[in-house]
Amino acid sequence: MKPSEKKPQTVYRIIDRDTGKPVGSYSRACSDEYDFSSVEGARHANFHGMFKDKQKYDIAKYRVIYELVDPHVDRGVKS
C-alpha cells in the first residue's frame, strides 16, 4: 500500500518589507521556491544568508486550503 502523501497545512513565505511582496529563493530545481515548512527554513533558504536580515525581510505564515474547482475535469463535462 502506498503511504499517504502529507500535504502542508501551513507554509511560510519571505516578504520584502519595502514592497510587501513575497520573495523567492533560487532552488536546486532551477526555479524560485516561495513556500517553506518553517520560519528557520525560510530564513536560511539563501546560501549567502540574505534572508536573515530581519530589517529587510519578514516571514509570513499562510494556511493552505484546497478548493474543489471541477470534479469532472477528465470526463469532458464542463462546470
C-alpha positions as semicolon CSV with decimal commas, in nm:
position;residue;x (nm);y (nm);z (nm)
1;M;0,000;0,000;0,000
2;K;0,132;0,343;-0,096
3;P;0,182;0,572;0,203
4;S;-0,048;0,872;0,204
5;E;0,107;1,191;0,079
6;K;0,140;1,452;0,351
7;K;0,001;1,784;0,234
8;P;0,124;2,100;0,404
9;Q;-0,137;2,282;0,609
10;T;0,089;2,576;0,691
11;V;0,364;2,735;0,484
12;Y;0,596;3,029;0,544
13;R;0,694;3,290;0,287
14;I;0,967;3,552;0,279
15;I;0,825;3,902;0,243
16;D;1,024;4,206;0,131
17;R;0,932;4,474;0,386
18;D;0,981;4,756;0,131
19;T;0,742;4,617;-0,132
20;G;0,522;4,386;0,077
21;K;0,563;4,117;-0,189
22;P;0,681;3,756;-0,149
23;V;1,042;3,689;-0,242
24;G;1,156;3,359;-0,390
25;S;1,479;3,183;-0,314
26;Y;1,656;3,015;-0,604
27;S;1,647;2,636;-0,556
28;R;1,835;2,336;-0,694
29;A;1,538;2,272;-0,923
30;C;1,645;2,584;-1,118
31;S;1,342;2,784;-1,010
32;D;1,241;3,012;-0,725
33;E;1,093;2,849;-0,418
34;Y;0,836;3,052;-0,224
35;D;0,686;2,810;0,030
36;F;0,888;2,683;0,325
37;S;0,794;2,445;0,606
38;S;0,932;2,663;0,888
39;V;1,048;3,013;0,974
40;E;1,404;2,882;1,004
41;G;1,379;2,716;0,663
42;A;1,276;3,046;0,509
43;R;1,546;3,248;0,688
44;H;1,819;3,000;0,583
45;A;1,691;2,949;0,226
46;N;1,966;3,156;0,067
47;F;2,328;3,033;0,065
48;H;2,455;3,385;0,136
49;G;2,219;3,435;0,431
50;M;2,044;3,738;0,285
51;F;1,704;3,643;0,432
52;K;1,844;3,653;0,786
53;D;1,820;4,034;0,764
54;K;1,507;4,098;0,975
55;Q;1,511;4,469;0,889
56;K;1,467;4,395;0,517
57;Y;1,274;4,064;0,521
58;D;0,976;3,949;0,720
59;I;0,830;3,596;0,734
60;A;0,457;3,548;0,682
61;K;0,257;3,239;0,778
62;Y;-0,009;3,105;0,538
63;R;-0,272;2,836;0,579
64;V;-0,305;2,617;0,270
65;I;-0,665;2,541;0,170
66;Y;-0,768;2,311;-0,115
67;E;-1,079;2,414;-0,308
68;L;-1,257;2,176;-0,546
69;V;-1,281;2,357;-0,880
70;D;-1,410;2,087;-1,118
71;P;-1,485;1,729;-1,008
72;H;-1,527;1,610;-1,369
73;V;-1,221;1,758;-1,539
74;D;-1,126;1,431;-1,711
75;R;-1,475;1,342;-1,837
76;G;-1,516;1,640;-2,064
77;V;-1,807;1,767;-1,857
78;K;-1,800;2,143;-1,825
79;S;-1,892;2,308;-1,498
